[in-house]
Amino acid sequence: MLEAFHGKDVDMNYPSFAVFESFSDLTLFKDRLPEEYRSKVTLTKDTAEGDYHGMHLGVKVIDRIPHSRIVFRPMEGIPLDGTLYIDIQDTSASTCKLKLTIEAQMNFLMKAMLGRKIQDALDKISDQLARQNV
């Protein structure tokens, strides 16, 4: 069954094109990573991958709709079949809203085990984006 998890709406003090550019090129995340992870993560414009707690994890950009949406999917080897959406909507000429959504194929047991953790992660990331205001 396809389950959707939505992060909080985040008000950004930047125009949509600036936020879109900031998230659509994954090489721009190198300086945002904690120092101890920078050498452990490989970034290209379209992919981010690295090892975390003994697992090799990665995501790739599969679609970009200029200034409004960026779509990510897990790379090979990740057991969760899901999609991450970053949706960006203008609120004025110089501000926008950002919203994170994860859609994943989950059976009842997976949702019971992982659903709350996914929602908590989206809420935490949304709160962090609101404080940092990329």
DSSP file with accessible surface (Angstrom, degrees, kcal/mol):
  #  RESIDUE AA STRUCTURE BP1 BP2  ACC     N-H-->O    O-->H-N    N-H-->O    O-->H-N    TCO  KAPPA ALPHA  PHI   PSI    X-CA   Y-CA   Z-CA
    1    1 A M              0   0  150      0, 0.0   105,-3.1     0, 0.0     2,-0.5   0.000 360.0 360.0 360.0 138.4    0.0    0.0    0.0
    2    2 A L  E     -A  105   0A  94    103,-0.2     2,-0.4   101,-0.1   103,-0.2  -0.680 360.0-170.1 -81.8 120.7    1.3    3.5   -0.8
    3    3 A E  E     -A  104   0A  30    101,-2.9   101,-2.5    -2,-0.5     2,-0.4  -0.906   7.0-153.2-112.3 143.0    1.7    5.6    2.3
    4    4 A A  E     -A  103   0A  46     -2,-0.4     2,-0.4    99,-0.2    99,-0.2  -0.955   7.0-169.9-119.5 135.5    2.4    9.3    2.3
    5    5 A F  E     -A  102   0A  15     97,-2.8    97,-2.7    -2,-0.4     2,-0.5  -0.993  11.0-158.0-123.6 129.8    4.2   11.3    5.1
    6    6 A H  E     -A  101   0A  91     -2,-0.4    95,-0.2    95,-0.2     3,-0.1  -0.917   4.8-146.1-116.4 132.0    4.2   15.1    5.0
    7    7 A G        -     0   0    3     93,-3.7   116,-0.1    -2,-0.5     2,-0.1  -0.283  39.8 -82.6 -79.1 173.3    6.6   17.5    6.7
    8    8 A K        -     0   0   92    114,-0.3    92,-0.4     1,-0.1     2,-0.3  -0.420  48.6 -98.3 -73.7 151.8    5.5   20.8    8.0
    9    9 A D        -     0   0   89     90,-0.1     2,-0.5    -2,-0.1    90,-0.2  -0.564  41.2-154.5 -66.9 133.0    5.2   23.8    5.7
   10   10 A V  E     -B   98   0A   4     88,-2.6    88,-2.4    -2,-0.3     2,-0.5  -0.965   7.5-139.6-117.2 122.6    8.4   25.8    6.0
   11   11 A D  E     -B   97   0A  97     -2,-0.5     2,-0.4    86,-0.2    86,-0.2  -0.714  21.6-160.8 -79.6 126.1    8.4   29.6    5.2
   12   12 A M  E     -B   96   0A   0     84,-3.4    84,-1.8    -2,-0.5     2,-0.3  -0.914  19.6-144.5-112.0 136.4   11.6   30.5    3.4
   13   13 A N  S    S+     0   0  112     -2,-0.4    82,-0.1    82,-0.2    84,-0.1  -0.176  78.4  78.9 -91.1  40.9   13.0   34.0    3.1
   14   14 A Y  S    S-     0   0  102     -2,-0.3    -2,-0.2    82,-0.2    80,-0.1  -0.976  88.8 -97.2-140.1 155.1   14.2   33.4   -0.4
   15   15 A P    >>  -     0   0   27      0, 0.0     4,-1.8     0, 0.0     3,-0.7  -0.312  41.0-107.5 -70.1 158.2   12.5   33.3   -3.8
   16   16 A S  H 3> S+     0   0    8     79,-0.4     4,-3.0     1,-0.2     5,-0.2   0.857 117.0  58.2 -57.6 -36.9   11.6   29.9   -5.1
   17   17 A F  H 3> S+     0   0  113      1,-0.2     4,-2.3     2,-0.2    -1,-0.2   0.896 107.0  48.2 -64.6 -34.4   14.3   29.9   -7.8
   18   18 A A  H <> S+     0   0   33     -3,-0.7     4,-2.0     2,-0.2    -1,-0.2   0.919 113.9  45.6 -71.5 -41.1   17.0   30.3   -5.1
   19   19 A V  H  X S+     0   0    3     -4,-1.8     4,-1.7     2,-0.2     5,-0.2   0.928 112.4  52.1 -67.0 -42.7   15.6   27.5   -2.9
   20   20 A F  H  X S+     0   0   10     -4,-3.0     4,-2.0    -5,-0.2     3,-0.4   0.947 111.1  46.7 -57.7 -48.8   15.2   25.3   -6.0
   21   21 A E  H  X S+     0   0  100     -4,-2.3     4,-0.9     1,-0.2    -1,-0.2   0.891 108.5  56.7 -61.9 -38.1   18.8   25.8   -7.0
   22   22 A S  H  < S+     0   0   16     -4,-2.0    -1,-0.2     1,-0.2    -2,-0.2   0.850 117.9  31.7 -63.3 -34.6   20.0   25.2   -3.4
   23   23 A F  H  < S+     0   0   13     -4,-1.7    -1,-0.2    -3,-0.4    -2,-0.2   0.628 108.9  65.3 -99.2 -16.1   18.3   21.8   -3.3
   24   24 A S  H  < S+     0   0    4     -4,-2.0     2,-0.6    -5,-0.2    -2,-0.1   0.687  94.7  59.3 -87.3 -15.5   18.6   20.6   -6.9
   25   25 A D    ><  -     0   0   38     -4,-0.9     3,-1.8    -5,-0.2     4,-0.2  -0.907  67.3-165.3-113.4 104.4   22.4   20.4   -7.1
   26   26 A L  G >  S+     0   0    9     19,-1.9     3,-1.7    -2,-0.6     4,-0.2   0.714  81.1  73.4 -68.0 -17.1   23.5   17.9   -4.5
   27   27 A T  G >  S+     0   0   60      1,-0.3     3,-1.3     2,-0.2     4,-0.3   0.787  85.8  68.1 -65.2 -22.4   27.2   19.0   -4.7
   28   28 A L  G <  S+     0   0   84     -3,-1.8     3,-0.3     1,-0.2    -1,-0.3   0.623  86.9  68.4 -71.3 -10.4   26.1   22.2   -2.8
   29   29 A F  G X> S+     0   0   49     -3,-1.7     3,-1.1     1,-0.2     4,-1.0   0.618  72.9  89.0 -84.1 -10.9   25.4   20.0    0.3
   30   30 A K  G X4 S+     0   0   76     -3,-1.3     3,-0.9     1,-0.3    -1,-0.2   0.915  90.4  44.9 -54.1 -46.9   29.1   19.3    0.9
   31   31 A D  G 34 S+     0   0  129     -3,-0.3    -1,-0.3    -4,-0.3    -2,-0.1   0.675 109.3  57.8 -73.3 -15.9   29.6   22.4    3.0
   32   32 A R  G <4 S+     0   0  104     -3,-1.1    -1,-0.2    -4,-0.2    -2,-0.2   0.611  86.6  96.0 -87.5 -15.0   26.4   21.7    4.9
   33   33 A L  S << S-     0   0   42     -4,-1.0     5,-0.1    -3,-0.9     8,-0.0  -0.500  89.9 -98.7 -74.1 145.4   27.5   18.3    6.1
   34   34 A P    >>  -     0   0   63      0, 0.0     3,-2.1     0, 0.0     4,-0.9  -0.347  38.3-112.1 -58.3 144.4   29.1   17.9    9.5
   35   35 A E  H >> S+     0   0  132      1,-0.3     3,-0.8     2,-0.2     4,-0.5   0.845 114.3  59.9 -49.8 -40.8   32.9   17.8    9.2
   36   36 A E  H 34 S+     0   0  117      1,-0.2    -1,-0.3     2,-0.1     4,-0.1   0.686 109.2  43.6 -68.3 -15.0   33.1   14.2   10.3
   37   37 A Y  H X> S+     0   0   82     -3,-2.1     3,-1.3     1,-0.1     4,-0.8   0.607  87.1  89.0-102.6 -13.0   30.9   13.0    7.3
   38   38 A R  H X< S+     0   0   69     -4,-0.9     3,-0.6    -3,-0.8    -2,-0.1   0.862  92.3  43.7 -58.1 -38.2   32.4   15.1    4.5
   39   39 A S  T 3< S+     0   0  113     -4,-0.5    -1,-0.3     1,-0.2    -2,-0.1   0.638 112.1  55.7 -81.9 -10.0   35.0   12.5    3.5
   40   40 A K  T <4 S+     0   0  118     -3,-1.3    11,-0.8    -4,-0.1     2,-0.4   0.478  96.5  72.9 -99.4  -5.2   32.5    9.7    3.8
   41   41 A V  E <<  -C   50   0A  31     -4,-0.8     2,-0.5    -3,-0.6     9,-0.2  -0.933  63.7-153.8-117.4 134.3   29.9   11.0    1.4
   42   42 A T  E     -C   49   0A  87      7,-3.4     7,-2.1    -2,-0.4     2,-0.4  -0.937  18.3-171.4-106.4 124.5   30.2   11.2   -2.4
   43   43 A L  E     +C   48   0A  31     -2,-0.5     2,-0.3     5,-0.2     5,-0.2  -0.954  14.1 167.0-120.8 135.2   28.1   13.9   -4.0
   44   44 A T        -     0   0   62      3,-2.8   -18,-0.2    -2,-0.4     3,-0.1  -0.769  56.6 -91.6-123.9 179.1   27.4   14.6   -7.7
   45   45 A K  S    S+     0   0  111     -2,-0.3   -19,-1.9     1,-0.2   -17,-0.1   0.890 127.4  27.8 -58.1 -35.6   24.8   17.0   -9.1
   46   46 A D  S    S+     0   0   69    -21,-0.2    15,-2.8   -20,-0.1     2,-0.3   0.528 119.7  48.9-106.4  -9.9   22.3   14.1   -9.2
   47   47 A T  E     - D   0  60A  27     13,-0.2    -3,-2.8    -3,-0.1     2,-0.4  -0.958  45.2-172.3-137.3 153.5   23.4   11.7   -6.4
   48   48 A A  E     +CD  43  59A  22     11,-2.2    11,-2.5    -2,-0.3     2,-0.3  -0.978  24.4 159.2-139.2 126.3   24.4   11.5   -2.7
   49   49 A E  E     +CD  42  58A  54     -7,-2.1    -7,-3.4    -2,-0.4     2,-0.3  -0.996   2.5 130.1-149.9 153.0   25.8    8.3   -1.3
   50   50 A G  E     -CD  41  57A  12      7,-2.6     7,-3.3    -2,-0.3     2,-0.4  -0.976  51.0 -75.7-179.4 178.8   27.8    7.1    1.6
   51   51 A D  E     + D   0  56A 102    -11,-0.8     2,-0.4    -2,-0.3     5,-0.2  -0.805  37.9 177.0 -99.9 137.2   28.1    4.7    4.5
   52   52 A Y  E >  S- D   0  55A 114      3,-2.9     3,-1.8    -2,-0.4    -2,-0.0  -0.957  71.0 -19.8-142.9 117.6   26.1    5.2    7.7
   53   53 A H  T 3  S-     0   0  152     -2,-0.4     3,-0.1     1,-0.3    -1,-0.1   0.889 129.1 -48.2  50.4  45.4   26.2    2.7   10.6
   54   54 A G  T 3  S+     0   0   83      1,-0.2     2,-0.4     0, 0.0    -1,-0.3   0.472 117.9 107.6  80.4   2.0   27.5   -0.1    8.3
   55   55 A M  E <   -D   52   0A 109     -3,-1.8    -3,-2.9     2,-0.0     2,-0.6  -0.906  66.4-132.6-113.6 142.5   25.0    0.5    5.6
   56   56 A H  E     -D   51   0A 101     -2,-0.4     2,-0.3    -5,-0.2    -5,-0.2  -0.836  35.2-180.0 -91.8 118.9   25.6    2.0    2.2
   57   57 A L  E     +D   50   0A  60     -7,-3.3    -7,-2.6    -2,-0.6     2,-0.3  -0.893   7.4 160.0-120.6 151.5   22.9    4.5    1.5
   58   58 A G  E     -D   49   0A   7     -2,-0.3    17,-2.6    -9,-0.2     2,-0.3  -0.978  19.7-158.4-166.8 154.1   22.2    6.8   -1.4
   59   59 A V  E     -DE  48  74A  57    -11,-2.5   -11,-2.2    -2,-0.3     2,-0.4  -0.941   9.5-159.8-131.0 156.3   19.6    9.0   -3.2
   60   60 A K  E     -DE  47  73A  75     13,-2.5    13,-2.4    -2,-0.3     2,-0.5  -0.989  24.4-116.3-135.8 146.9   19.4   10.3   -6.7
   61   61 A V  E     + E   0  72A  15    -15,-2.8    11,-0.3    -2,-0.4     3,-0.1  -0.694  32.0 173.9 -78.0 126.8   17.4   13.1   -8.3
   62   62 A I  E     +     0   0A  88      9,-3.0     2,-0.3    -2,-0.5    10,-0.2   0.569  63.5  15.4-110.5 -13.5   15.0   11.6  -10.8
   63   63 A D  E     - E   0  71A  79      8,-1.3     8,-2.7     2,-0.0     2,-0.4  -0.974  52.6-168.3-159.6 144.7   13.1   14.8  -11.7
   64   64 A R  E     - E   0  70A  68     -2,-0.3     6,-0.2     6,-0.2   -44,-0.0  -0.985   2.0-170.6-134.5 123.3   13.3   18.5  -11.5
   65   65 A I  E >>  - E   0  69A  74      4,-3.3     3,-2.5    -2,-0.4     4,-2.3  -0.961  45.7-105.2-110.6 106.7   10.5   20.9  -12.3
   66   66 A P  T 34 S-     0   0   86      0, 0.0   -49,-0.1     0, 0.0     4,-0.1  -0.007  90.2 -11.0 -45.8 127.3   12.1   24.3  -12.2
   67   67 A H  T 34 S+     0   0   78    -50,-0.2   -47,-0.1   -51,-0.2    23,-0.1   0.420 134.2  55.8  68.8   4.6   11.4   26.4   -9.2
   68   68 A S  T <4 S+     0   0   48     -3,-2.5    20,-3.0     1,-0.3     2,-0.3   0.650 102.4  17.7-135.4 -28.9    8.6   24.1   -7.9
   69   69 A R  E  <  -EF  65  87A  79     -4,-2.3    -4,-3.3    18,-0.2     2,-0.4  -0.981  39.5-173.8-155.4 140.3    9.6   20.4   -7.3
   70   70 A I  E     -EF  64  86A   0     16,-1.9    16,-2.5    -2,-0.3     2,-0.5  -0.998  18.3-157.1-128.9 133.2   12.6   18.1   -6.9
   71   71 A V  E     -EF  63  85A   9     -8,-2.7    -9,-3.0    -2,-0.4    -8,-1.3  -0.953   8.7-172.0-118.9 129.8   12.0   14.4   -6.8
   72   72 A F  E     -EF  61  84A  13     12,-3.0    12,-2.5    -2,-0.5   -11,-0.2  -0.904   4.1-172.0-119.1 147.7   14.5   11.9   -5.2
   73   73 A R  E     -E   60   0A  76    -13,-2.4   -13,-2.5    -2,-0.3    10,-0.2  -0.959  33.9 -99.6-131.4 152.8   14.5    8.1   -5.2
   74   74 A P  E     -E   59   0A  33      0, 0.0   -15,-0.3     0, 0.0     3,-0.1  -0.382  39.8-118.5 -67.6 149.9   16.8    5.7   -3.2
   75   75 A M    >   -     0   0   41    -17,-2.6     3,-1.3     1,-0.2   -17,-0.2  -0.332  50.5 -60.8 -80.4 170.6   19.7    4.2   -5.0
   76   76 A E  T 3  S+     0   0  171      1,-0.2    -1,-0.2    -2,-0.1   -18,-0.0  -0.098 119.9  34.6 -49.8 144.9   20.1    0.5   -5.6
   77   77 A G  T 3  S+     0   0   76      1,-0.3    -1,-0.2    -3,-0.1   -21,-0.1   0.329  80.2 120.8  92.9  -7.2   20.4   -1.6   -2.5
   78   78 A I    <   -     0   0   43     -3,-1.3    -1,-0.3     1,-0.1   -21,-0.1  -0.803  55.7-147.6 -92.5 126.4   18.0    0.4   -0.2
   79   79 A P  S    S+     0   0  130      0, 0.0     2,-0.5     0, 0.0    -1,-0.1   0.588  72.3  86.7 -74.6  -7.6   15.2   -1.9    0.9
   80   80 A L        -     0   0   44      2,-0.0     2,-1.0    24,-0.0    -2,-0.1  -0.817  67.4-148.8 -98.0 124.3   12.5    0.8    1.1
   81   81 A D        +     0   0   81     -2,-0.5    24,-2.5    24,-0.4     2,-0.3  -0.784  49.2 127.7 -89.8  98.9   10.7    1.6   -2.1
   82   82 A G  E     - G   0 104A   8     -2,-1.0     2,-0.4    22,-0.2    22,-0.3  -0.927  48.7-137.1-149.2 172.9    9.9    5.3   -1.7
   83   83 A T  E     - G   0 103A  16     20,-2.8    20,-2.6    -2,-0.3     2,-0.5  -0.998  10.9-150.4-137.0 136.4   10.1    8.7   -3.2
   84   84 A L  E     -FG  72 102A  52    -12,-2.5   -12,-3.0    -2,-0.4     2,-0.4  -0.942  14.7-165.7-108.0 129.0   11.0   12.0   -1.6
   85   85 A Y  E     -FG  71 101A  38     16,-3.2    16,-2.2    -2,-0.5     2,-0.6  -0.944  11.2-164.1-113.3 134.3    9.4   15.2   -2.9
   86   86 A I  E     -FG  70 100A   7    -16,-2.5   -16,-1.9    -2,-0.4     2,-0.4  -0.976  16.8-167.8-112.0 111.6   10.6   18.7   -2.2
   87   87 A D  E     -FG  69  99A  42     12,-2.9    12,-2.3    -2,-0.6     2,-0.4  -0.881   3.8-168.7-104.5 135.0    7.8   21.1   -3.2
   88   88 A I  E     - G   0  98A   8    -20,-3.0     2,-0.4    -2,-0.4    10,-0.2  -0.983   4.3-177.0-126.0 130.6    8.4   24.8   -3.4
   89   89 A Q  E     - G   0  97A 136      8,-2.5     8,-2.9    -2,-0.4   -21,-0.1  -0.992  26.9-119.6-133.7 128.9    5.6   27.4   -3.8
   90   90 A D  E     + G   0  96A  96     -2,-0.4     6,-0.3     6,-0.2     3,-0.1  -0.360  27.7 173.9 -61.2 139.5    6.0   31.1   -4.2
   91   91 A T  S    S-     0   0   71      4,-2.2     2,-0.3     1,-0.5     5,-0.2   0.514  73.8 -16.8-116.5 -20.1    4.4   33.2   -1.5
   92   92 A S  S    S-     0   0   52      3,-1.7    -1,-0.5     0, 0.0     3,-0.4  -0.921  84.8 -79.1-162.1-175.3    5.8   36.6   -2.8
   93   93 A A  S    S+     0   0  100     -2,-0.3   -77,-0.0     1,-0.2     3,-0.0   0.765 131.1  28.7 -67.1 -22.0    8.5   37.7   -5.2
   94   94 A S  S    S+     0   0   73    -79,-0.1     2,-0.3   -80,-0.1    -1,-0.2   0.365 118.3  53.4-122.7   5.6   11.1   37.2   -2.4
   95   95 A T        +     0   0   33     -3,-0.4    -4,-2.2   -82,-0.1    -3,-1.7  -0.938  52.8 174.3-138.2 161.7    9.6   34.4   -0.3
   96   96 A C  E     -BG  12  90A   0    -84,-1.8   -84,-3.4    -2,-0.3     2,-0.4  -0.950  27.7-114.7-154.1 171.5    8.3   30.8   -0.7
   97   97 A K  E     -BG  11  89A  62     -8,-2.9    -8,-2.5    -2,-0.3     2,-0.4  -0.907  23.4-159.3-111.6 144.6    7.1   27.8    1.2
   98   98 A L  E     -BG  10  88A   1    -88,-2.4   -88,-2.6    -2,-0.4     2,-0.4  -0.966   8.9-176.9-123.5 139.9    8.9   24.5    1.1
   99   99 A K  E     - G   0  87A  64    -12,-2.3   -12,-2.9    -2,-0.4     2,-0.4  -0.995  13.5-149.8-140.2 132.8    7.3   21.1    2.0
  100  100 A L  E     + G   0  86A   8    -92,-0.4   -93,-3.7    -2,-0.4     2,-0.4  -0.846  17.5 179.8 -99.9 137.5    8.8   17.7    2.2
  101  101 A T  E     -AG   6  85A  10    -16,-2.2   -16,-3.2    -2,-0.4     2,-0.5  -1.000  11.9-163.2-137.3 136.0    6.8   14.5    1.4
  102  102 A I  E     -AG   5  84A  39    -97,-2.7   -97,-2.8    -2,-0.4     2,-0.5  -0.987   4.7-170.8-117.3 127.8    7.8   10.9    1.4
  103  103 A E  E     +AG   4  83A  58    -20,-2.6   -20,-2.8    -2,-0.5     2,-0.3  -0.973  15.6 171.4-113.2 132.2    5.7    8.3   -0.4
  104  104 A A  E     -AG   3  82A   1   -101,-2.5  -101,-2.9    -2,-0.5     2,-0.6  -0.999  38.7-118.4-144.7 143.7    6.6    4.7    0.2
  105  105 A Q  E     +A    2   0A  89    -24,-2.5   -24,-0.4    -2,-0.3     2,-0.4  -0.727  50.3 163.2 -77.4 117.0    5.2    1.3   -0.5
  106  106 A M        -     0   0    3   -105,-3.1     2,-0.1    -2,-0.6    -2,-0.1  -0.999  32.6-143.6-141.6 137.4    4.6   -0.3    2.9
  107  107 A N     >  -     0   0   92     -2,-0.4     4,-2.6     1,-0.1     5,-0.2  -0.355  46.3 -90.6 -85.1 176.6    2.6   -3.1    4.3
  108  108 A F  H  > S+     0   0  179      1,-0.2     4,-2.4     2,-0.2     5,-0.2   0.903 126.7  49.2 -57.3 -43.5    0.8   -2.8    7.6
  109  109 A L  H  > S+     0   0  113      2,-0.2     4,-2.2     1,-0.2    -1,-0.2   0.929 111.3  48.6 -65.7 -44.0    3.8   -4.2    9.6
  110  110 A M  H  >>S+     0   0   57      2,-0.2     4,-3.3     1,-0.2     5,-0.5   0.914 111.7  50.1 -62.1 -42.2    6.3   -1.8    7.9
  111  111 A K  H  X5S+     0   0   89     -4,-2.6     4,-2.1     1,-0.2     5,-0.5   0.919 110.6  49.8 -63.4 -40.8    4.1    1.1    8.5
  112  112 A A  H  <5S+     0   0   69     -4,-2.4     4,-0.3    -5,-0.2    -1,-0.2   0.890 119.3  37.9 -64.0 -37.8    3.7    0.1   12.2
  113  113 A M  H  <5S+     0   0  119     -4,-2.2     4,-0.2    -5,-0.2    -2,-0.2   0.874 133.9  18.8 -81.0 -39.3    7.5   -0.2   12.5
  114  114 A L  H  X5S+     0   0   60     -4,-3.3     4,-2.6    -5,-0.2     5,-0.2   0.652  98.9  85.8-110.4 -20.7    8.7    2.7   10.4
  115  115 A G  H  X<S+     0   0    7     -4,-2.1     4,-2.4    -5,-0.5     5,-0.2   0.912  94.7  44.1 -55.1 -48.6    5.8    5.1    9.9
  116  116 A R  H  > S+     0   0  148     -5,-0.5     4,-2.8    -4,-0.3    -1,-0.2   0.900 113.6  52.0 -65.1 -38.3    6.4    7.1   13.1
  117  117 A K  H  > S+     0   0  145     -4,-0.2     4,-2.3     2,-0.2    -1,-0.2   0.904 110.4  48.0 -66.2 -40.1   10.1    7.3   12.5
  118  118 A I  H  X S+     0   0   21     -4,-2.6     4,-2.5     2,-0.2    -2,-0.2   0.944 113.6  47.2 -64.8 -46.0    9.6    8.6    9.0
  119  119 A Q  H  X S+     0   0   40     -4,-2.4     4,-2.5    -5,-0.2    -2,-0.2   0.927 112.1  50.0 -62.2 -43.8    7.2   11.2   10.2
  120  120 A D  H  X S+     0   0   77     -4,-2.8     4,-2.5     1,-0.2    -1,-0.2   0.904 110.3  50.5 -60.9 -40.9    9.5   12.2   13.1
  121  121 A A  H  X S+     0   0   47     -4,-2.3     4,-2.7     2,-0.2     5,-0.2   0.924 110.6  48.7 -64.4 -43.2   12.4   12.6   10.7
  122  122 A L  H  X S+     0   0    4     -4,-2.5     4,-2.6     1,-0.2  -114,-0.3   0.918 112.6  48.4 -62.3 -42.2   10.4   14.8    8.3
  123  123 A D  H  X S+     0   0   36     -4,-2.5     4,-2.6     2,-0.2    -2,-0.2   0.919 112.4  48.6 -64.3 -41.3    9.3   17.0   11.2
  124  124 A K  H  X S+     0   0  154     -4,-2.5     4,-2.3     2,-0.2    -2,-0.2   0.928 113.3  46.1 -65.5 -44.7   12.8   17.3   12.5
  125  125 A I  H  X S+     0   0   76     -4,-2.7     4,-2.7     2,-0.2    -2,-0.2   0.922 112.8  50.7 -64.5 -42.5   14.2   18.2    9.0
  126  126 A S  H  X S+     0   0    0     -4,-2.6     4,-2.2    -5,-0.2    -2,-0.2   0.925 110.8  48.7 -61.0 -44.3   11.4   20.7    8.5
  127  127 A D  H  X S+     0   0   59     -4,-2.6     4,-1.9     2,-0.2    -1,-0.2   0.911 111.8  49.7 -61.6 -41.4   12.1   22.3   11.9
  128  128 A Q  H  X S+     0   0   87     -4,-2.3     4,-2.7     1,-0.2     5,-0.3   0.918 110.1  49.9 -65.4 -42.0   15.8   22.5   11.0
  129  129 A L  H  X S+     0   0   16     -4,-2.7     4,-3.0     1,-0.2     5,-0.4   0.896 108.8  53.1 -62.6 -38.4   15.1   24.1    7.6
  130  130 A A  H  < S+     0   0   52     -4,-2.2    -1,-0.2    -5,-0.2    -2,-0.2   0.892 113.2  43.5 -65.0 -37.9   12.8   26.6    9.3
  131  131 A R  H  < S+     0   0  181     -4,-1.9    -2,-0.2     1,-0.2    -1,-0.2   0.904 122.8  36.0 -73.4 -42.2   15.6   27.6   11.8
  132  132 A Q  H  < S-     0   0  122     -4,-2.7    -2,-0.2    -5,-0.2    -3,-0.2   0.807  85.9-157.0 -81.0 -31.8   18.4   27.7    9.2
  133  133 A N     <        0   0   23     -4,-3.0    -3,-0.1    -5,-0.3    -4,-0.1   0.935 360.0 360.0  48.0  59.0   16.3   29.1    6.4
  134  134 A V              0   0   41     -5,-0.4    -1,-0.2  -122,-0.0    -4,-0.0   0.905 360.0 360.0 -14.1 360.0   18.7   27.7    3.8
